[in-house]
């Protein structure tokens, strides 16, 4: 069983960017640690902070937290069919979801959850289907704009959009929602 990364948010977090599960290069290090992933370049551009591109984990996380943004993944732990970073290689029956209900207590200013890919949204939908508490479902659906808050994946595996197109969408969404 592979274990994901701990959450990055605090009581001042207004937006959480939700991924699926850390890549091999990110596990045990830092969210989006693969240098080919565009996430930190996008964040650097949006917040005019180039230190996050080559910075260490703490510098990166402080930049986000100072701007009211948190990071988390939909999946807390899972097994892979083979050693991989691809979501498609996750054994579906092995998925253990993170505890999203805890967000109400830990992030009282939370206004928005946005997904870093369609796949993150799809996995989150799987969580919502199994959630029995209707109040939790309604609250989380509201935070995700009923599943409409989806940005193009920053993963190097997503080549459908050019980096500048991704940046434009990410910038507009983040600056318009924090």
MOLINFEN-V495028 format. One record per helix or strand. SS is the DSSP state (a for helix, b for strand). FROM is the first residue (numbers start at 1). TO is the last residue. If there is no record, write none. Layout:
ss = {SS;SS}
from = {FROM;FROM}
to = {TO;TO}
//
This chain:
ss = {b;b;b;a;a;a;b;b;b;a;b;a;b;a;b;a;a;b;a}
from = {2;8;15;39;51;57;69;75;80;87;90;92;96;100;112;118;134;150;163}
to = {3;8;19;47;54;66;73;78;80;89;90;94;97;106;116;130;143;151;177}
//
